[in-house]
């Protein structure tokens, strides 16, 4: 099971029965880095397994 701390809000709620369709609304498909920084991640990508390994 994936740690919910690494999931987007949509994918975290989608684990609740009746809300599975919310996985398709997840937009956190890549890491957002802090501008002008050396690799500091401002918002990490969603690590839900519903997104597959293409990320």
Buried (B, 14 or more C-beta within 10 A) or exposed (E): EBEEEBBBEBBBBBBEEEEEEBBEEBEBEEEEBEEEEEEEEEEBBBBBEBBEEEE
